[in-house]
């Protein structure tokens, strides 16, 4: 995930002088460039949602890992992601300008590596039955994927400041990006919903086979599920490639104007130190950290809860679709709330709504209509 530190450092590079600002306002940012930039944000959202909903259940039930090993892989990969973001931001800021820009080469060159890592993340080697092999394999692949995605997402997020046009144009490009990302989440809900539907059907058949043949390993019967996860990975990888090519061919990175004289000799590390020492920034980062952890833990365990506790595995695709559709529709509503009431008020209203939804889901796990309403909430 691109950090606020990385984005703040790139802000120094894109500070604008008055004369340059007047020149930019005369050249509007074309709609085609905004749309191509928006499409470039699809891969990050797609892979995040797919891994959040499906990776835990894939490692636990299909690969047959122990719960501790799965937790270890997820924790280390997320911690590694937190480390790679500022490191990649520093390397990007130190890279030189090329004929296609400074940020675009990072996104384009990291794309094939990220695609390969994502495909291998859903691949089950022949030696995966051994935990001595499977744990290092998936831990290495997940860390590599997080690294390559940082090499893609950090420059992409910073690219907004180098699209050209004025601030209003760049805000408009951000709005287009959020809309396209919302559509991408719905698309992932459909794809992963079908995969999990195949998993639940295959799991029921596997349970019957295991009951009749006790010596047969449970994972040996999930052939269709393995194929479904791999097909899903290939489809997502193809979409990743197409979106990256649209970004590369449709967006021309503009040279950022020079910083003001007071920032000419400010280094990356000095800027990071100033940000870390800022009290408001510390509070913002801590609040973002804990809220993000809460959402990620809820998202990661929701699939397991519906499948193994609530007995709603067959209906899980509808619950997942309800979550993402309601999230997409609520974006303009929360935008209006934010404008009218302010950011802090909107935040204090929105975050507590997660608590009653989770409590009701735990109290009434087998009631599908209630679960659907809570997912919308």
C-alpha positions in Angstrom: 0.0 0.0 0.0 1.5 3.4 -1.0 2.2 5.2 2.3 1.5 8.8 3.2 5.2 9.3 3.6 6.0 8.4 0.1 3.3 10.6 -1.3 4.4 13.5 0.8 7.9 13.2 -0.5 6.7 13.3 -4.0 4.7 16.4 -3.2 7.9 18.3 -2.8 8.9 17.4 -6.4 5.6 18.7 -7.7 5.4 22.1 -5.9 4.4 24.7 -8.5 5.5 28.2 -9.1 3.0 30.9 -10.0 4.1 31.2 -13.6 4.0 27.5 -14.2 0.5 27.3 -12.6 -0.8 29.9 -15.1 0.7 28.0 -18.0 -0.9 24.7 -16.9 -4.3 26.1 -16.5 -4.4 27.0 -20.1 -3.8 23.4 -21.1 -6.6 21.2 -19.9 -6.1 17.5 -19.1 -7.9 15.5 -21.8 -10.5 13.0 -20.8 -8.7 10.1 -22.4 -5.7 10.6 -20.2 -7.9 10.7 -17.1 -9.5 7.5 -18.1 -6.3 5.7 -18.9 -4.8 6.8 -15.6 -7.9 5.5 -13.8 -7.6 2.1 -15.5 -4.1 1.8 -14.2 -5.4 1.6 -10.6 -7.5 -1.5 -11.3 -4.7 -4.2 -10.7 -3.9 -3.0 -7.2 -7.6 -3.1 -6.1 -8.3 -6.4 -7.9 -5.4 -8.3 -6.3 -6.0 -6.9 -2.9 -9.7 -7.9 -2.9 -9.0 -11.3 -4.3 -6.3 -12.1 -1.8 -8.3 -10.7 1.1 -11.3 -12.9 0.4 -9.7 -16.1 -0.9 -6.0 -16.5 0.1 -6.7 -17.7 3.7 -9.2 -20.3 2.6 -6.9 -21.4 -0.3 -4.0 -22.0 2.0 -6.0 -23.6 4.8 -8.4 -25.9 2.8 -6.8 -26.4 -0.6 -3.1 -26.4 0.3 -3.9 -27.9 3.7 -1.6 -25.7 5.8 -1.8 -25.3 9.5 -3.5 -22.2 10.8 -0.3 -21.0 12.5 1.6 -21.2 9.3 -1.1 -19.3 7.4 -1.1 -16.6 10.0 2.6 -16.4 9.9 2.6 -16.0 6.1 0.0 -13.3 6.1 1.6 -11.3 9.0 5.1 -11.4 7.5 3.9 -10.5 4.0 1.9 -7.5 5.3 4.9 -6.4 7.4 7.1 -6.7 4.4 4.7 -4.6 2.4 5.0 -1.8 5.0 8.8 -1.9 4.6 8.9 -2.0 0.8 6.7 1.0 0.3 9.0 3.7 1.7 12.0 1.9 0.2 10.5 1.9 -3.2 9.5 5.5 -2.8 13.1 6.4 -2.0 14.4 4.5 -5.0 11.9 6.0 -7.3 12.8 9.5 -6.1 16.4 8.8 -6.8 15.9 7.4 -10.3 16.7 9.5 -13.3 14.3 10.8 -16.0 13.9 8.7 -19.1 12.3 9.4 -22.4 9.0 7.9 -21.1 9.3 9.5 -17.7 10.5 8.7 -14.2 7.5 6.8 -12.7 6.1 4.9 -15.7 9.2 2.7 -16.2 8.8 1.4 -12.7 5.2 0.5 -13.2 5.8 -1.1 -16.6 8.9 -3.1 -15.7 7.4 -4.4 -12.4 4.2 -5.5 -14.1 5.4 -8.9 -15.6 7.2 -9.8 -12.3 4.1 -9.0 -10.3 2.0 -11.1 -12.7 4.3 -14.1 -12.4 4.4 -13.8 -8.6 0.5 -13.6 -8.5 0.2 -16.7 -10.6 2.6 -18.7 -8.5 0.8 -17.6 -5.4 -2.2 -19.7 -6.5 -0.1 -22.6 -7.8 0.3 -25.8 -5.8 3.6 -27.5 -6.3 3.9 -31.3 -6.0 5.8 -31.0 -2.8 3.2 -28.7 -1.2 2.0 -31.6 1.1 5.2 -31.0 3.1 5.0 -28.0 5.4 8.8 -27.8 5.3 8.4 -26.9 1.6 5.0 -25.2 1.4 5.5 -22.6 4.1 8.8 -21.2 2.7 7.4 -21.4 -0.8 4.2 -19.3 -0.2 6.0 -17.0 2.2 8.7 -16.2 -0.4 6.1 -15.8 -3.2 3.9 -13.5 -1.1 6.8 -11.3 -0.1 7.9 -11.1 -3.7 4.4 -10.2 -4.9 4.2 -7.4 -2.2 7.5 -6.1 -3.4 6.6 -6.0 -7.1 3.2 -4.5 -6.3 4.9 -1.7 -4.3 7.1 -1.1 -7.4 3.9 -0.7 -9.4 1.5 1.1 -6.9 3.9 3.6 -5.4 4.9 5.2 -8.7 1.3 4.9 -10.0 -0.1 6.8 -7.0 2.5 9.5 -7.4 1.8 9.8 -11.1 -1.3 11.8 -10.4 0.9 14.9 -9.7 2.6 14.5 -13.1 -0.4 14.2 -15.4 -0.4 17.8 -16.4 -3.2 20.3 -16.2 -4.2 22.1 -13.0 -5.2 20.9 -9.6 -8.9 20.6 -10.6 -7.9 18.3 -13.5 -5.9 16.1 -11.2 -8.7 16.0 -8.7 -11.0 14.9 -11.5 -8.5 12.2 -12.5 -8.6 10.9 -8.9 -12.4 10.8 -9.0 -12.3 8.8 -12.3 -9.8 6.5 -10.6 -12.0 5.8 -7.6 -15.0 5.1 -9.9 -13.0 2.6 -12.0 -11.6 1.0 -8.9 -15.2 0.6 -7.5 -16.1 -1.2 -10.8 -13.0 -3.4 -10.5 -14.1 -4.4 -7.0 -17.5 -5.6 -8.4 -15.8 -7.5 -11.2 -13.5 -9.2 -8.6 -16.6 -10.1 -6.5 -18.1 -11.9 -9.5 -14.9 -13.7 -10.4 -14.0 -14.8 -6.8 -17.6 -15.5 -6.0 -17.6 -18.1 -8.8 -14.3 -19.6 -7.5 -15.7 -19.9 -4.0 -18.9 -21.4 -5.3 -16.8 -24.1 -7.0 -14.9 -24.6 -3.8 -18.0 -25.1 -1.7 -19.5 -27.6 -4.2 -16.2 -29.4 -4.5 -15.7 -29.5 -0.7 -19.1 -31.1 -0.2 -18.3 -33.8 -2.8 -14.9 -34.3 -1.2 -16.4 -34.8 2.2 -18.6 -37.6 0.8 -15.5 -39.2 -0.9 -13.5 -39.0 2.3 -16.3 -40.6 4.3 -16.4 -43.5 1.8 -12.6 -43.7 1.4 -11.0 -42.6 4.7 -7.4 -43.2 3.5 -7.8 -40.6 0.7 -6.4 -37.2 1.6 -9.0 -34.4 1.6 -6.9 -32.2 -0.6 -6.6 -34.8 -3.3 -10.3 -34.5 -4.0 -10.4 -30.7 -4.6 -9.3 -30.9 -8.3 -12.0 -28.5 -9.6 -11.2 -26.0 -6.8 -7.5 -26.0 -7.7 -8.4 -25.4 -11.4 -10.8 -22.6 -10.4 -8.2 -20.8 -8.4 -5.6 -21.1 -11.1 -8.1 -19.9 -13.9 -9.0 -17.0 -11.7 -5.3 -16.1 -11.3 -4.8 -16.2 -15.0 -7.8 -14.0 -15.7 -6.7 -11.5 -13.1 -3.2 -11.5 -14.6 -4.5 -10.9 -18.1 -6.5 -7.9 -16.8 -3.4 -6.7 -15.0 -1.5 -6.7 -18.2 -4.2 -5.0 -20.2 -4.6 -2.3 -17.6 -0.9 -1.6 -17.4 -0.7 -1.3 -21.1 -3.6 1.1 -21.2 -1.8 3.2 -18.5 1.5 3.1 -20.4 0.1 3.9 -23.9 -2.6 6.4 -22.7 -0.7 8.5 -20.1 2.2 10.8 -20.9 4.2 11.7 -17.8 4.9 15.4 -17.5 8.1 16.8 -16.0 7.4 18.2 -12.6 8.3 21.8 -11.9 11.1 22.5 -9.5 10.6 22.9 -5.8 10.8 26.2 -4.1 14.2 27.5 -2.9 13.4 26.4 0.6 13.1 22.8 -0.5 16.0 22.6 -3.0 18.3 20.9 -0.5 15.8 18.8 1.4 16.7 15.2 1.2 14.3 12.2 1.3 15.4 11.1 4.8 15.1 14.7 6.2 11.6 14.9 4.8 10.7 11.5 6.4 12.1 12.7 9.8 10.0 15.9 9.6 6.9 13.9 8.9 7.5 11.3 11.6 8.1 14.1 14.1 4.8 15.9 13.3 2.2 15.2 16.0 -0.9 15.4 13.7 0.8 13.1 11.2 1.5 10.5 14.0 -2.1 10.5 15.1 -3.3 10.2 11.5 -1.0 7.2 10.9 -1.9 5.5 14.1 -5.6 5.9 13.4 -5.2 4.7 9.8 -3.1 1.7 11.1 -5.7 0.4 13.6 -8.7 1.0 11.3 -6.9 -0.8 8.4 -6.0 -3.7 10.7 -9.6 -4.0 11.8 -10.9 -4.0 8.2 -8.3 -6.5 7.0 -8.8 -8.9 9.8 -12.6 -8.8 9.3 -12.2 -9.3 5.5 -9.7 -12.1 5.9 -11.8 -14.0 8.4 -15.2 -13.4 6.8 -14.8 -16.2 4.3 -13.8 -18.7 6.9 -16.6 -17.6 9.2 -19.3 -17.9 6.5 -18.0 -21.3 5.3 -17.1 -23.1 8.5 -19.2 -21.4 11.2 -22.3 -19.9 9.7 -22.8 -22.6 7.1 -23.4 -20.0 4.4 -20.7 -21.2 2.0 -23.1 -21.7 -0.9 -24.5 -18.2 -0.4 -21.1 -16.5 0.2 -20.8 -15.0 -3.3 -24.1 -13.1 -2.7 -22.8 -11.8 0.6 -19.5 -10.7 -1.0 -21.4 -9.0 -3.8 -23.6 -7.2 -1.3 -20.6 -5.9 0.6 -18.9 -4.5 -2.5 -22.1 -3.2 -4.2 -23.1 -1.3 -1.0 -19.5 0.0 -0.7 -19.6 1.3 -4.3 -23.0 3.0 -3.9 -22.1 4.6 -0.6 -19.0 6.4 -2.0 -20.9 9.4 -3.2 -23.1 9.4 0.0 -20.0 9.6 2.2 -18.4 12.2 -0.1 -21.5 14.4 0.5 -21.2 13.8 4.2 -17.6 14.6 4.2 -18.1 17.9 2.3 -21.0 19.0 4.6 -19.9 17.8 8.0 -16.1 17.6 7.6 -13.6 14.8 7.5 -13.4 14.1 11.3 -17.2 14.0 11.7 -17.6 11.7 8.8 -14.9 9.4 10.1 -16.4 9.2 13.6 -19.8 8.4 12.1 -18.6 5.8 9.6 -16.1 3.7 11.7 -18.5 2.8 14.6 -21.0 1.4 12.1 -18.7 -1.6 11.6 -19.1 -2.7 15.3 -22.9 -3.5 15.4 -22.6 -5.3 12.0 -19.9 -7.6 13.3 -21.7 -8.2 16.6 -25.0 -9.2 14.9 -23.1 -11.5 12.4 -21.6 -13.4 15.4 -24.8 -13.5 17.3 -27.0 -14.7 14.4 -24.6 -16.5 12.1 -27.0 -18.8 10.3 -29.7 -16.3 9.4 -29.0 -15.4 5.8 -31.3 -12.4 5.5 -29.8 -10.8 8.6 -26.3 -11.5 7.3 -27.2 -9.8 4.0 -28.5 -6.7 5.8 -25.4 -6.6 8.0 -23.1 -6.9 5.0 -24.9 -3.9 3.4 -24.4 -2.0 6.6 
